[in-house]
Amino acid sequence: MTTAEEHWDARYAESTRIWSGKPNAALVVEVTGVAPGRALDLGSGEGGDAIWLAQQGWQVTAVDVSPIALGRAAEHAKEAGVEDRIEFQQHELGKTFPAGIFDLVSAQFLHSTIDLPREEILREAAAAVAVGGILLVEGHLEFPIKSHHEAHGDVHFPTPAEVVADLGLDDGRWELLTTAAHDSVKLMDGKEFHYKDGTVKARRLSV
């Protein structure tokens, strides 16, 4: 049985760069202007989000399961001159999770075509947010690639409202700042894909 590390290492080994290197658009929209502190980037890939956060003054813990992705991200961070602001950690989320409490926890597109306990991971993500800090969850609402839909059509992508309910973000301990679906364009393997995503942004008010 293929492990998550083997699966994602094989994916990253297909090309010298999978993603565009730019930060996710939702991260830029939702975090620009927020006072920097400690940030946790879950599923950091080749480092685009972590590097952007570091450039905005955040001290970042960047997490991924793939050593290949983490190695590339570290190289890109060094090229950008922000390597001292990012700590890269390997975790198979759902089995291990980075220690600490953070002013921003960002989970951008935590989806996989192999088993991934997404709700469990997002609950851990929410628990890692400091009082006054922000949880930002960005997810697909449909497969961006038609062939993936044909192969995995039984996969359910939670709506923003479902994410809020699943994580208990409506229990009075959180202030909901953004819960919206929107159109997206993503560059992957040098190609543009158009589809719908959903954003949940919440500020922790109390423990």
Order of alpha helices (4+ residues) and beta strands (2+ residues): alpha-alpha-beta-alpha-beta-alpha-beta-beta-alpha-beta-alpha-alpha-beta-beta
